[in-house]
Amino acid sequence: MIIDLHGGGLIYGDKELNRYYGMHLAGLGYTVVMPSYPLSQSALFEEQVRDVFAVYRWTAAHAADYYIDIDNLFVTGDSAGAQLAAYTALIQVTPVLQELYRVEPAPITIRALGLVSGMFETGTGNIKYLRPLYYGKDYENSEIYKNMDYATAPGMEALPPCYIITSEEDSLHDASIAFADILQKRGVEYVLRDWPKQEGVTLPHVFSILFPTQEESVLTSAEMTEFFQKHMKIV
């Protein structure tokens, strides 16, 4: 099964943004859970994290109701959703972060992650002006903000395998490249799918979510789910 977390900079959107993408993944043979989560106008990042953990617990509790193979659970996300997917997966395997965010690990094992055009850092570009909204007005002194750098974050070596998707025309292209470099240095298994410019077609930020039936998107999603299959638990 796949839990998919929508993007929108943590300030916009809900699960409906990814409806057709979710339908495409379902067509590949997965049960897909697509939650909404509270946006930054009403919730800090730590509260959004706790909401995603509530989704993880709900999924485990209702697996039998929706024919979910809880032993083969994968998490995908795009843009800010990729950040939530990666960071909650990190918290799931890191006790010190569980204590910091005041969550207990969910009764699940995340086998792998699919991260599309991830918003993996908030210190550059216009995103940096949203840090008080994400982490609080005194964010620079926040222990949560201090642990947001994946290069130094605890527990990274235990992060699940990652399939990272970006493109040359992706507005957050550099963030995905930097994240892949961190995974390389921290010894985390990953695949980076970095699309160059294509003749006659545009591949913008989160293109595989926006246009799930476009040829390049279909290929990308197929490669991602093949990556997932390689990490399935065979019973």
C-alpha positions in Angstrom: 0.0 0.0 0.0 1.0 3.6 -0.4 0.3 6.6 1.8 0.6 9.8 -0.3 1.1 13.2 1.2 0.2 16.2 -0.9 2.3 19.3 -1.5 1.6 23.0 -1.4 4.4 24.5 0.7 2.6 23.4 3.9 0.3 26.4 3.4 -2.0 25.3 0.5 -4.0 22.4 -0.7 -5.5 19.2 0.5 -5.7 15.5 -0.7 -7.9 16.5 -3.7 -4.7 18.0 -5.3 -3.4 14.5 -5.9 -6.6 12.7 -6.7 -5.7 11.6 -10.3 -2.1 10.7 -9.2 -3.6 8.5 -6.5 -5.9 6.9 -9.0 -2.9 6.2 -11.2 -1.0 4.5 -8.4 -4.2 2.5 -7.5 -4.2 1.3 -11.1 -0.7 -0.1 -10.6 -2.1 -2.4 -8.0 -1.8 -0.4 -4.7 -4.2 0.5 -2.0 -3.7 4.2 -1.7 -4.4 6.3 1.4 -4.4 10.1 0.7 -4.9 12.3 3.8 -5.2 16.0 4.2 -3.3 17.6 7.1 -3.6 21.0 8.8 -1.9 23.8 7.0 0.6 26.2 8.5 -1.9 29.0 8.9 -3.3 27.0 11.8 -0.6 24.5 12.7 3.2 24.5 13.2 5.3 21.9 11.5 5.4 19.8 14.7 1.6 19.6 14.7 1.6 18.6 11.0 4.0 15.8 11.9 1.8 14.6 14.7 -1.2 14.6 12.3 0.7 12.4 9.8 1.6 10.0 12.6 -2.2 9.9 13.4 -2.6 8.8 9.7 0.0 6.1 10.2 -1.8 4.8 13.3 -5.2 4.9 11.5 -3.8 3.0 8.6 -2.5 0.2 10.8 -5.8 0.1 12.7 -7.9 -0.1 9.6 -5.7 -2.3 7.4 -8.1 -5.2 7.3 -11.0 -3.0 6.3 -9.3 -1.8 3.1 -7.4 -4.9 2.1 -4.1 -3.2 3.1 -0.9 -5.3 3.2 0.5 -3.5 6.3 3.7 -5.4 6.0 4.4 -3.7 2.6 3.7 0.0 3.3 5.3 2.8 1.3 5.1 6.6 1.7 5.1 9.1 -1.1 5.0 12.8 -1.1 5.5 15.8 -3.4 7.2 19.1 -2.6 6.2 19.9 1.1 4.5 16.5 1.2 7.9 14.9 0.4 9.4 16.8 3.3 6.7 15.4 5.6 7.2 11.9 4.2 10.9 12.0 4.7 10.9 13.6 8.1 8.1 11.5 9.6 9.9 8.4 8.3 13.0 9.6 10.1 11.1 10.3 13.3 9.6 6.8 13.1 13.1 5.2 13.5 14.8 7.8 15.7 13.9 7.8 19.5 15.4 11.3 20.2 13.2 12.8 17.5 10.2 11.0 18.8 10.8 12.6 22.2 11.3 16.0 20.6 8.0 15.8 18.6 6.1 14.0 21.4 5.1 11.1 19.3 5.4 7.3 19.7 6.4 5.2 16.7 3.4 4.0 14.7 2.8 0.2 14.5 4.1 0.2 10.9 7.3 -0.4 8.9 7.9 2.0 6.1 9.6 -0.1 3.4 10.6 2.7 1.1 9.9 6.3 0.2 8.9 8.0 -3.1 9.9 11.7 -2.9 8.8 14.0 -5.7 10.4 17.5 -6.0 11.0 17.6 -2.3 11.0 20.8 -0.2 13.8 19.4 1.8 15.1 22.6 3.3 13.6 26.0 4.1 16.6 28.3 4.4 16.8 29.5 0.8 14.6 31.4 -1.7 11.2 32.8 -0.7 10.6 29.7 1.4 12.9 31.1 4.1 10.4 33.8 4.9 7.9 31.2 5.9 10.1 29.7 8.7 8.3 31.7 11.5 5.0 30.2 10.2 6.4 26.7 10.1 8.4 26.6 13.3 7.2 29.6 15.4 8.4 33.2 15.7 11.4 32.2 17.8 12.3 29.5 15.3 16.1 30.0 15.5 16.1 28.9 19.1 13.7 26.0 18.5 15.2 22.5 18.9 12.8 21.3 16.2 14.3 23.8 13.7 17.8 23.0 14.8 17.2 19.4 13.9 15.8 20.1 10.4 19.1 19.8 8.6 19.3 16.3 7.1 23.1 16.6 6.9 23.3 16.6 10.7 19.9 15.1 11.8 20.1 12.1 14.1 19.1 8.7 12.8 19.5 9.3 9.1 21.4 6.1 8.6 18.2 4.2 9.5 16.1 6.1 6.9 14.2 3.8 4.6 15.4 3.5 0.9 14.4 6.5 -1.1 13.4 7.0 -4.7 13.9 10.7 -5.5 12.2 12.4 -8.5 13.2 15.8 -9.9 13.8 17.5 -13.3 16.0 20.1 -14.7 13.0 22.4 -14.9 11.9 21.7 -11.3 12.0 24.9 -9.2 13.3 22.8 -6.3 15.7 20.8 -8.4 18.8 21.8 -6.3 17.1 20.6 -3.1 16.6 17.1 -4.4 20.2 17.0 -5.6 21.5 18.1 -2.2 19.2 15.6 -0.4 20.6 12.8 -2.6 24.1 13.9 -1.8 23.3 13.8 2.0 21.8 10.3 1.6 25.0 9.2 -0.2 27.2 10.6 2.7 24.9 9.1 5.4 24.9 5.6 3.8 21.2 5.6 2.9 20.1 3.6 -0.2 18.5 5.8 -2.9 17.8 6.2 -6.5 17.8 9.7 -8.1 15.6 10.1 -11.2 16.7 13.5 -12.6 14.9 14.3 -15.8 16.8 16.5 -18.3 14.9 18.9 -20.5 12.7 17.1 -23.1 12.0 18.3 -26.6 8.4 19.4 -27.0 7.3 18.9 -23.4 7.8 20.7 -20.1 8.6 18.9 -16.9 8.0 21.4 -14.2 7.9 21.1 -10.4 6.0 18.0 -9.4 5.2 17.2 -13.0 4.5 13.5 -12.3 1.7 14.6 -9.9 0.3 17.3 -12.1 0.3 15.2 -15.2 0.2 11.6 -14.1 -0.7 10.1 -17.5 2.0 12.1 -19.4 4.6 9.7 -20.9 7.4 10.8 -18.7 5.2 10.7 -15.6 4.0 7.2 -16.4 7.6 6.0 -16.8 8.6 7.7 -13.5 5.8 6.2 -11.5 6.5 2.8 -13.0 10.2 3.1 -12.0 9.2 4.2 -8.5 6.9 1.3 -7.9 9.4 -1.1 -9.3 11.8 0.3 -6.6 9.1 -0.3 -4.0 8.6 -3.9 -5.2 12.3 -4.6 -4.7 11.9 -3.7 -1.0 8.7 -5.6 -0.4 8.6 -8.1 2.4 7.9 -11.5 0.8 5.7 -13.7 3.1 
